[in-house]
Amino acid sequence: MSQVKASDAVPIEAPSPFELRVNLAAGIPENAVKEALATGNMGFLHSFTTGSAVDGPGVRVVAWTAGCQWRCLYCHNPDTWNMMNGIPVTIEHAKERLAMYQHGLKAMSGGLTLSGGEPLMQDRFAVKLFSVAKELDIHTALDTNGYLGERLTDEELEKVDLVLLDLKTFDPERHLHLTGKEVGPTHAFARRLGQRKKKIWVRYVLVPGLTDDEKDIEKTAQLAAELGTVERVDVLPFHQMGRYKWEKLGIPYTLDNTQTPSAELVERTCAQFKAVGLKAV
Ligand code: SF4
């Protein structure tokens, strides 16, 4: 792996994940990619961002991984779909970077959040990075759609202090339409997290016309309540900040006319989660 040199042209730190990044792993030989995926010695990251106050408790460093099998119609970061758009980062380099933030994160009661893309596309790297964080006594959070949750053993899951679980919609057909993938594995992972008493923050992106069906939200809320370990639900209003990436990447975007949800709709959705005893913000 040592012969593989990460791109120096683009810094791993980014002001925000909304910065468009493509082709940064171009030139990495296929066998090196395969080895990276098998061992977790190298990961492909869109970027590191610092100072986040919304991706877990306290102030967070967020490592945004590249690679996602889903195709959510409202995805804000379609440049993270392709793993080869990410910057190759060795686990040693990631550890050095994380160590730089160790004391600051402690002082601000924060930690490391692994987001994406879908972090479990690079499950071996994710496990190694969480292990490194735990060695440094840093709080860990995994932001995931849950689809590949089976890739983590129960023991590996113990390295994750908090799961930010993205629940998109409940109805199987609607889910398939919205994401391109079936909902079953996500629900199975959610139930497993509940059984293992793993702390969860649910993330629910509210998109008018797509994820605002009252009955559907009721079912999602019911499921979340049944898990018994959901500490809070973040209702995230849809916005158009990622639209330019779809245009730049030449991917047809179907939500041009979709508006940000009204304050009333956000309030109604939060109220639905609160009605089953959950904290919703
Ligand atoms: S799961 Fe996340 S990264 Fe993947 S397509 Fe959906 S919104 Fe985008």
Boltz pocket constraint, residues with backbone or C-beta under 6 A from the ligand:
constraints:
  - pocket:
      binder: B
      contacts: [[A, 68], [A, 69], [A, 70], [A, 71], [A, 72], [A, 74], [A, 75], [A, 76], [A, 77], [A, 78], [A, 80], [A, 116], [A, 117], [A, 118], [A, 145], [A, 179]]
      max_distance: 6.0
